[in-house]
Amino acid sequence: MKSTPASPTSGSESPKKAVVAVIAENKKLLVIRRSEHVIAPRALCFPGGGIESGESEQQALVRELQEELDITCIPDKRIWFCKTPWGTEVAWWAASLPADAVLSGNEAEIEEIYWMTPSEMLDQDDLLSSNRSFLEAWRQGEITWNLKLTSADLDDTSD
């Protein structure tokens, strides 16, 4: 008899929860390349990670960016929610950085740090699928928030 592997949310376990930071400056978004030592190695994505037991989404966002980039972000508001095909519930948060923030990637988690336009992100073959879904939802007008970018910037290919 063939057995089916258990999913991350099988049985009575609660689904895994995560947060993502969407940070914009000068019409570009903060993007990281994950290290080869984490899940989805070397993929491009927005910074973020898992919510630990007892944490709020905002607390997890601040902790994750502190761990990954050695910065203290300022959560603004939740702008989107999705559930990945493998069952992780992801809260997407608009956030900002203090004016004096200096990004420094934790080599155990981050290989590189970029500022990319949404169009540049969508052109990347190694962009995580959930990030692509977020950008497409934004392009289609499903996501609106008071950020330094508009949905028209998604189609802008000029610098």
N, C-alpha and C positions, 0 to 999 in steps of 0.2 A: 504494500500500500504506500502511495506517495504522500509525503507529509508537506504541509504548507508552512513556510516560515512565519513566525508570529510577527505581526506588525508592531511598530513602536507604541501603538495605542490599544493593543488587544487586551481582552479581559477587563478587569475593573480599573485599570490604570487610567489616570487623567491624561488628556492629551498634552504633549510637550508644548510649551509656550515660549515665544521668542519676541524680541523687539528689534526694530531697525530704525536707525537715525537717518533722516533725510536732511542734509545740511547744504545750503546753497550760499555761494559767494561769487559775485561778479558773473552771474549767469552760468556758473558751473557748479556741479555737485561733487561732494566728497565721496570718493570711491576708494576701496582697498582691493589689493590682490591678496587673497588668503595665502598663508604659508603652506608648504607641502605637508605639514604635520597636523593639520586639522581636517575636519569633515569638509568635503568639496575642495580638495587641495588645488591651489593656484587659480581658483575661480575669481572673477571680478564681482564685487558686490558692494552695497552700502554697508557701513559698519553696524555692528549689533551682535546679538547673541541670545542665549537662553535666559529665561526668567527663573531665578532660584526660588525655592519655597519661602513664602513669607514676604517676598518682594513685590512692590507695585511695579507697573510698567515703567514709570518714570525712574524709580530707583534702579531698576535693571539697566535702563538706557544709560544713566550716568555711570554706573559701575562698569558696564561693558566698554564704553568709550575710554574710561580711565584705564582699564586693563589693556585694551588694544592700542590706544593712541596716546596715552599719558596726558589726557586733557579732561577738563570738566565741562561737559556740554550743558546747555540749558534747554530742557525739554519745553516745547511750546504747546503742541496739541497733537492728539492722535488724528491722523488724516486718512488712514485706510486700514483695513483688516483683511486678511486672507487666510485660507487654510491650504497648506501645501498638499500635493498628492500623497505624501507619506504621513499626513496627519498633524503636522506642526501648525499651531495657531499663531499667526504672526501679526503683531501690532506695529504699524508704521507710524513713526512720530516725526513731525517737523521739529527741528531743533536748531539751535544756534551755538556759536562759539564765542567766548570772550574775545574782545579786540586784540588782546595780547597773547592769544593761544599759539603755541608752537607744537605742531604735530610731530610725534616721535613714535614710530611703529614698534610694537613688541614683536621681536623677531620670531618668537615661538608661535605667534598667531598671524602676523602680517608680513608679507614679503615686500609690498610696495604700496605707496599712497599716491593717489592722483586727484586732480580736479578735472572733471570731464563735463562736457555739455551732455544733455540727454541724448542728442543725436549720436554723439561719439560713443556713448554707452551702448545704445541700440546696435551700433555697428560691430560690437565686440562679440565674437563667437563664443567666448568663454564667460559671458555674463550669466549669472545664476538665473534660472528660469523664473523664480519668484520676482526678481528685480525687473526682468523683462515684462512680466505681467503687470507690475506696478506702473512702469513707464507707459505701457499700452493703455492701461486704465486711465492714466492722466491725460494721454493724448486724446482719448475718446470723451473726455470731459466728466468722467466718473469721480475724479478727485479734484477738489478745489480747496485752496487755502491761501492765506495771505503770505506768500513767499516772494522772494526776489525774482522768481521766474514765473512765466505764464505758460499755458499749454502751447502757445505759438512757438516758444523756444524749443520745443521738442522737434520741430521741423526745420529749425534754423541750422544750416550747415556752415555758416560763416563764423569767423572768430572776431 
